[in-house]
Amino acid sequence: MTELSDSDLASLLRGAQSDIAALKHYFSGVRDETGLEAEWNYLRYFRSDCTIRIQADATVYETWRVLITATALGQVEVSAQELPTKLSTLLTRSGIQLKLESEEAWLTGLQIRPRRVRVVGQLPEITPGSPLANVDVAIYDGPVTESGIIEGLPFFKEQAVSITTHRFGNPARHVQSVRL
């Protein structure tokens, strides 16, 4: 792996801070952004089964950015063809499930267990019959960002819960006891 520039390191630090803030303030808890009295509209998030796939042509910056997100999230599966030995050791000690495997082996595993995948680097060509063409596989291959919310989205499923707090215009007192 090549060296990271000072601006890359500063960006990675901002990304790590954003990941932690997103986990603390955005993806945890239940919140109602509408503030309506007649209806409560809560959003809450649950972890998904998203895997990170680091392709062979991923840049050093992309690799570090997604690995920082994985470390912040904890208990994430990471698939890569190759990583430096010391980095692999650090990741596994951090609770990351690391699989060093070829692209072919990764695609075979995806065929056996379809799931969400955050891909960095060039995505293989999607052809009919390819594991990537399966409707049960969700691919997130956008460019990496410093935003913890954007980088975290593939790892969470959003649930919206709406509760009507009235019955024919009269306040429904029983909804006060509802807990999410």
N, C-alpha and C positions, 0 to 999 in steps of 0.2 A: 504494500500500500504506500502511496506517496504521502508527502507532508500536506497538511492543511494550512491554508493561509491564515493570517491574523483575522481577516474579515470572516472567513469560514468558521473559525473558532468562536468569534463573537456571535455569529448567527446561531451556532449550535447551542451556545449558552442561553441566548434568548429563546430558542426553541424549547430547551429543557425547562426553563422557567415558565413558559407558556403551557407546556404539558402538565406541569404540577398544578398550575392555576386552573386549567380546564378540568382536571380531575377533581379538584377541591370545590370549585364553584359552579361548574356547568354539568358535569356528568354524575355528580352525587346529589342525593336528596331529591325532593319533589318540589316543583314550583309552579305557580300560576302567574303567568306574565300578563294576563288580560285584566285582572282586577275587577271583573264583573261581579255584581251581587246576585244576579238571577241565575248565573251558571258558573260553576268552577271548571276551569280547563287546566288540568295538571299535566305536566310533562315529567317523565321519569325515564331513566336509562338503565338497561341491563347489559352485562357483558355478552358479546357474541363470540363465536368460535373462529375468529379471524386469525389467519396465519400470515406471517411476513415472508415473502420470497425475495431474496436478493439475487438478481441475475448476475452473471459473470461480468457484464459490461456496465454494471452500476458504478457510479463515481464514488470516490472515497467519502465525499460530503453526503451523498444520498445514503450510503451505507451507515455512516455514523448517525445521521438524523433519525432513520427508522429504528436503529438500535437504542438510541436514547429514549424514544417513545416506548419501545418494548420494555426497557428497564423501568421506566416510570409506571407503566401499567402492571408489570409483574405477571408471571404465569402466561407468557405468550410463546407460541411456537414459532421458531425462526428456521427457515430453510434457506441454505446457501450452498453453492458448489464448493466454495472454499473461503476460509477466513484464517487470519493469522492465529497461530496456536495460543498465544497469550490472550488474545481477544476472545477466542472460543472458551478458554478456561474461565475468564472473568464473567462471561455471559452465563455459563452453566452454574457458576457459584452464585449468580444473582437470581437464580430461579427460572432462567429462560430455558425452554426446551429447544435445544439446538440440534438440527439435522443437517449434516453435511452430505449432500446428495447431488447427483447429476440432474440436469433438467428433465431427462427422461424418467428418472426415478421419482422426481417431484410430481410430474404429470401423472404417472401411474398411481401414486398415492392420492392425488386429487380425484382420480377416477373412482378409486375405492371409497374415499370419504370426501364427497363434495362439501365445500364450505366457502367462506369469504376469504379473499386473499389480497393483501396489500403488496403489490409488486413494484419494485424499483429496478430500473434497468429496462432493456428492451423486452417486451412481451413476445412470446413465441407466436407465430402465425396461427390464427384461429381458423380451423377448417372444420367442415362437417364431420362429426364423429370424434373430434378432439375433446379431451376432458374440459377444455376451456369453453367449449360450445354448449356445455350442459347448463340447463336453466337453473340448476341448484348451486352453481358456482357463481359467486359475485366477485368481479375483478375490480380492484381499486388501483389504477395505475397512473394517476395524475402526478404531476411534479410534486416533490416534497416541498413543504412550506415550514415557516417558523411557527405557524399557528397550531397550538395544542388542540384546539377544537377541531380543525380540519383534519389533522393527523389522527385524532382520536375517533372520529366518526365511524370508520370501518369496524372498530372494536366494540361498538355499542349498538344495541337495538333500542330505538325510541318507542315509548308507549305513551299515547295520549289518552287521558281519562277525563271524560266530561260528566259532571254531576249537575243536574237541574236542582236548584235550591228553592223551587216554588212549586205549588200545585194550583193551577188556575189563578195565578197571580198572588196567592197567599203563601207566606213563608212556610217552608217545610222544615219544621224544627228537628225532625229525626236525622237530617243530613249532617247536623253538627257532630254526631257521634261517629261519622265515617272517618276511618283512618287509612291513609295510603302508605 
